[in-house]
């Protein structure tokens, strides 16, 4: 979906006059576009009177917000204590190698984005990853590769 000023304004204007609209407007934009485009901050300031620096500060403070586009499938790899102890760092490295991610988090074909997260709350299944809203536990490199290959096959 192409990001246009008109599309952004359609998402921002419903929050006009609402106190405390910073997080809700950022959530609305990200829900609809998948990330927060750079131009959204100036439009938030223009339409809602929230300084662009404040909106950007909130967006970069909270891990839920993204300021760059993500792939079709967002992969969250847990590195909480239980997952870390059971090898999540090795699995994350293996996933990044398998997807040929070097200096970026998103594959060149925009199918996958990999993100390391502090905790997914599934400690008994450690190590864990989520692809979209689906949780996969008791991971090994082989199992994670099979899961991602399954998603890749559906894209072909």
ZIMO-V305572 format. One line per field, one symbol per residue. phi: phi as a letter, one per 40 degrees, with the letter a starting at -180 (. if undefined). psi: psi as a letter, one per 40 degrees, with the letter a starting at -180 (. if undefined). burial: b if it has 24 or more other ideal C-beta (glycine too) atoms within 12 Angstrom, else e. Layout:
BEGIN
phi = ???
psi = ???
burial = ???
END
This chain:
BEGIN
phi = .ccbccccccccdcccgccgcdcdccccccccbgabcdcccccccccbgcddccccdccccccccbbbcbcdbcbbbcbcdcccccgccccdcccccccfcbbabbcccgcbbbbcbcabgbdcbdcbbbbgbccbbfcbdccccccccccccccc
psi = hhhidddddddddeehehifedddddddddddeeihideddddddddeehhddddddddedheeiheiiiidhhhhhhfidddddefdddddddddddefhceiehidefdihhhhidheffdeeiiiihhbehhhifiiddddddddddddddd.
burial = eeeeeeebbebbeebeeeeebbbebbbbbbeebebbbebbbebbeebbebebeebbebbeeeeebbbeebbebbbbbbbbeebeebbbeebbebbbebbebeeebbbeeebbbbbbbeebebeeebbbbbbeeebbbebebeebeebbeebeeeee
END
